[in-house]
Amino acid sequence: MSTEHDKYGGGFRAELGWMPPRRLFPRIERPRRLVVAALWFDFRAPLPNGKFVRYEGDVRRAARRVASAVEKNVPAWFVRNQAIAKRLGPKVTSSTLRALLRERFWLRHWMSDNEALPGCLAWSRAALAKTKDAGERAILAGRLAKHGDRKAHALLVSLLDHPSAESPVAPIRAARALAEIHGWRFRWDLSSVAGVKKKLLALG
């Protein structure tokens, strides 16, 4: 835990940090001296209620409010994070992921790192069927296409022609996904979309 002060002065809050198990996030750097600010934002929780406690009138009263919030929330927050972590693994189901995602946004990082697992693929298919946002569809289709989903690959190709005025990032995200799948170089701009189209035509 650390304290974070309002850069404009007159307020502070406590910030809790939870280091996830190494088995879930092996790529996260494990510092010798853990500093909350060094953790990904999704593994941190500001208290109380994410807002600064103002102390202009009474510093001791403000400190008691923060201490009370920490004392009340620390055990439950850590215990729940640990409980969620124990449920994750190769056999996790799509329905379990869907339920847990309502509680912890950090789970999306784990799903991204483990997108090839059956449960993660099933979740991506279900999410793709529901969402109408073109940019999000490009992300989900990219994950599925990497693992042999032909319908998702076809969707990515169609998204290359999605109107950029309606969703500027959708064609670029689709192009990037296709470039990763086929091992092509890619640069994040609309010009790369045209380049990916040409390469797809060359493939027939």
N, C-alpha and C positions, 0 to 999 in steps of 0.2 A: 504494500500500500504506500502511496505517496500523496502529497498535497499539491493541488494545482491552484495557483493564484490568478485572479482576473488581471489581465495585462493593463486594464484601466484603473486598477486599484479598488480597494474597499470590499473585496470579496474573495472567498476561497471555497474549495470543495475537496473531498477526499476522492482518490482514484484507485480502484482496486485492479490488480492484475492477476490473471490466471494463466499459468504456463501449461498448455495441453500436453498430454503424454507423448513421448518421443515416437511411439509406434504410430500415432495418428499423423504427426507432422514432423517427419524426420529431417526435413529441409530447414526448419526454423533454427536459427542460430541460438545456441545455448550459452549466453554470456556467463562469465565467471561470477560476476556480481549482477544479479537481476535488477533491472530498473524498469519500473512500470512503463515509462514512456518509450522504452525500446520494444515493447510488445506491439503486435498488430493491434489496430484500434478495436477490432472485433473481440479481442480477448481482454478488453478493459471495460470497467464500469464506473462512471462518476457518480458520487453520492453527495448530498441527497437529491434524488430525482433528476440528476444530471444538471442541476442549476447551482450557480454560485450562491453561497450564503453571505449576505451583506453583514459587515461587522463595524460599520461606522459608529453605530450607537453603543454596542456592547460586545467587545471581543470575546469575553468569556461565554456569554450566552450563545454566540455564533459557534464557538468551539464545541460547546455541549451539544448543539444540534447536529453537527457533523459527526461527533463521536457516537451519538445515539443512533444515527443512521447506519454507521459502519457496524456497530455492535449488533444491530438488528438484522442487517442484510448479509454480512460476511459469511456466516455458516451456511445459510440456505443457498447462496449464490455458488459457492465453491462445491457444495455437495451436489447440487443439480448439474453443474458442469461435469463433474466426475461421473455422475450417473449416466448422462448422455454419452460421454466418451466410452463407457463400458459397453454400450449398445451398438457401437459402430464396429464394423469388420466386414470380411468377405461375404457373409451371409445376410447382411442387413437388407431388409425388404423396402420396396418403394413406399408402402403405406407407413412404415416406421419413419422413414426419412421425411415424408410429408408432414407427419405429426410433429416431429422434432424441429423442423424448420420454422414452425410457428413460434418457437421459444428462443432459439439461438441462431443468429445470423452467421456466426462463425462456421456453422455446419456447411455452408456453401463452399468454403475453402476446401474442406475435406472432400466434398463431392467432386469438386473440380480436379483435385489430385487423384481421385479414384474413380474417374468417370467410366472406366471399362467394366466395373463391377456390375453384375446383373441387376442389382437393386437400383444403382445409379442410372443405368441405361433405361430401366423401366420408368423411373421418375422423370427422366428427360423426355421420353416419348409421351407420357401423360401431360407434362407441362407444355410440350409443343402443340399438342392437340387442343389445349385450352387457350393459349395466349394468341392474341391478334396483333400484338406489337411486332412489327417487322424486324426491328433490331434484336429483340429477344429471341425471335424465331431463328434468326441467323446464328446466334450463339448456341442454341439448343440443337439445331440441325447440324452444326459443325461438330459438336461432341458425338452425335450419333453417326455421322458420315465417316468419322475417323475409324469407326469400328465396324465398317461394312454395311451400313444401312443405305441401300440404294435410293430409297424414297427421300431420305434426308439429303443425299447428294444432289438429287434432282431439284429439291427445294432450294438448295444453295444456288444452283445454276439459275433458277428462275428469279431469285432475289437480286441477282446482278443487274436486272432490268427494273428493279423497284424504283419508283420515282424518288429522286434524291430530295425533292422539295418536301415530300411527305415524311420521309424518314432518312435523313442524310447519312446516318451511319450504317443502315441496313446493307446497301450494296458493298460497302467497304468491308464490313464484318464478314459477309458471304465470300468476298474475294480473298480475304485473309485466310478463312477456313479452308477454302479450296487450294490455296497456295501451300498451306501446311500439309494437306493431305497428299498433294502431288510432289512436294519437295521443291517448289518454285520460290524464287526470291520475291519479297513483297515489301512495299513501302506504303505507309498509311496515308493514302490520298485517293481521290477519284480516278486519277490517271492509271492507277494500278488495276482498277476494275476493268478497264478496256484491255489491259495487258493480259489479264487472266482469261478474258473472253477469247482472245486470239489463240492462246495456248490450248484452250478447250476445243476450239475449232480444228486446230492442228491434230489433236488427238482423235477427232472424229466422233 
